[in-house]
Amino acid sequence: MSETSLSISKLCHTLAPQKRLQIPQLTLASQSRVALLGLNGAGKSSLIRLLVGESLPQQGTIEYLSSVQSDKTLAPNSRNFKCYLGYQADTMLAIAEMTANQYLSLTASLKGLSAKQTKQSIDRVTQQWRLSELLDKKMSQLSKGNLQKLAIAQAFIGEFRYLIFDEPCQSLDPMEQERFNQNLSQLDQFELCLFSTHNVQQALAVADQIILIDQYKVLFHFDFKRQLSFLLVLKNAISGTSSEYLQSVVTDSEVNPLNYSSKKVTSFIIHICFENTQQLDDFKQSSDRELAEYHFFLPEQQAVLPLFRLLASGEIKNNVDNELADAELKQ
């Protein structure tokens, strides 16, 4: 198994004057379950369309690395990648006279499966997603929830290695949402599983990595395999913290500038990885004295929900200047 499943470098894609998707660098490890978390209109679907080759980036590269195919590096629009892709788009239109079973057979034929492989795949996803009562029904007769379930199930047809879902649970009832979570948690043979959502609890329940996206830029990349990894979100880095102390905090740490919209001050997300618990204890003691204003200081996994709430409430906003982002992309 390769160590990396997906690598994005210097990605820039303009959809409209105020919609500019920019990702200087992002790497996802193999066999990762990744949640792309963001508010409505954050850029989740735009990124997913690039990841599956539905759109081509205007600048930069997206590469999948594989241990299965002869081509070790795969582009999203390559045929070799499509053969191993399971993809559920954010919308699915019913093909009026086609039954659910015929639709699954069509999916199998597009992936080049034999008759035997097609039957095996359909039998497997029928059991996995409880589709037996739907197979002989026309797609036009299915409820929105059942049509969504069929759209998810077809992603598992064939020898999938890369699974990508765009808002998969938006029309599912709570029982089917739980089934989706369980099926993803039980995956064993795959390179990458990525799904978009605005449900923080679902992201935390299923994913071992979360990409928090806002205004078409990655605000933070959570990786829960990191040990002693914390997020410090400062309210006012200028008046509440001495510049000397801030410099000592951010050494060898990841810093993302934010605009704190209720005041004209600068805020920061500071990512700190401690080497041991003693370092953590020392920092806690010093921060209580030095940090006059901050939103929170929490372990990485516990920080997802409060950070998302700050975004949703508008208390903090991603304020990365496009010119600065362009400079970073060119480095």
Secondary structure by P-SEA (a helix, b strand, c coil): cccccbbbcbbbbbccccbbbbbcbbbbcccccccccccccccaaaaaaaaaccccccccbbbbbbccccccccccccaaaaaabbbbccbbbbcccccaaaaaaaaaaaacccaaaaaaaaaaaaaaaccccccccccccccaaaaaaaaaaaaacccccbbbbccccccccaaaaaaaaaaaaacccccbbbbbbccaaaaaacccbbbbbccccccbbbbcccccbbbbbbccccccccaaaaaaaaccbbbbbbbcccccbbbbbbbbbbccaaaaaaaaaaaaacccccccccccccaaaaaaaaaaaccccccccaaaaaaaaac
